[in-house]
Amino acid sequence: MDRERKKAQAGAFGRPFPEKENRHGFPAGLTPREVEVLALIATGMTNMEIAKQLFISPHTVKNHVTNIYKKLQVEDRTQIALWAIACNLAGNNTSD
């Protein structure tokens, strides 16, 4: 079971994710809004589509995506989507 947990926590190039959780209980210190953005990225949405879905500006989405990259220690959207799926966060968007 430890291997599965460690596998899900591995970031880019096999680096482990920080064990850090924030006050909201999301892994890697993600905020609730970053988790929403993460879930939408995992569905294949563009920044513009995410902005429209969440009623925020594309620039704000870009800021959230940049923060997600840093917190998850990944370098592209595919890695974000894979991380979201591995941590069972994909498709958990509650803003519908």
C-alpha positions, -999 to +999 in steps of 0.1 A: +000+000+000+029+024+007+041+019-029+007+030-042+007+061-020+042+070-029+034+065-066+005+088-064+026+114-046+055+113-072+058+144-092+078+152-123+108+130-128+098+108-098+103+136-072+079+132-043+053+159-037+055+179-006+036+162+023+021+197+030-016+201+033-032+234+039-061+243+062-086+232+035-071+197+036-061+196-001-027+179-009+004+199-018-011+231-003-036+236-031-064+261-024-101+252-032-100+273-063-068+257-075-084+223-071-113+235-092-089+247-119-070+214-116-101+193-121-111+214-152-076+210-167-079+173-162-111+174-184-090+190-212-104+226-209-083+255-220-076+285-198-103+305-217-129+277-212-120+275-175-123+313-171-158+312-186-168+282-165-156+298-132-166+334-141-130+347-137-105+363-160-082+343-182-053+360-164-065+348-131-067+312-145-032+316-157-021+326-122-038+296-107-022+273-133+012+287-125+007+282-088-004+246-094+027+240-115+049+252-086+030+234-059+029+201-077+064+204-091+052+197-127+060+213-160+029+208-182-008+204-182-006+167-190+013+161-158-013+182-139-041+160-153-023+128-145-017+140-109-054+150-106-065+115-117-039+098-095-051+117-065-088+113-074-093+150-078-103+149-115-139+156-121-146+169-086-156+203-098-186+215-077-192+248-094-217+234-119 
